[in-house]
Structures are given as C-alpha cells and as structure tokens.
Amino acid sequence: HPMEVSILMEGFIQFRDESKNSGLHPLIYIIVSRILSTFLHVHPFID
C-alpha cells in the first residue's frame, strides 16, 4: 500500500527515537530483530 508508506515510516522513526531513550541494551534489539527475521522467513502463510 504505497499511500501508507510515509505514515508507517513516520511511526517507525518515532518508535526508533523513543526506543533510544528506553534504557534497554542495544543487544536486546539485535536479538529481537533476529528472532522476528527468522520467524518471518519460515512463516508459511501470507496474512
């Protein structure tokens, strides 16, 4: 949905900026990203 890209990107950037101030170690984000990436790779369904 091309018309939604700019709105979704704004939300993503806001989330990213807020996450920098969360106090979580950056390694947590790497681990979660790897888990999500692996899950999406093996998930057999188009939702």
Buried (B, 14 or more C-beta within 10 A) or exposed (E): EEEEEEEEEEEEEEEEEEEEEEEEEEEEEEEEEEEEEEEEEEEEEEE
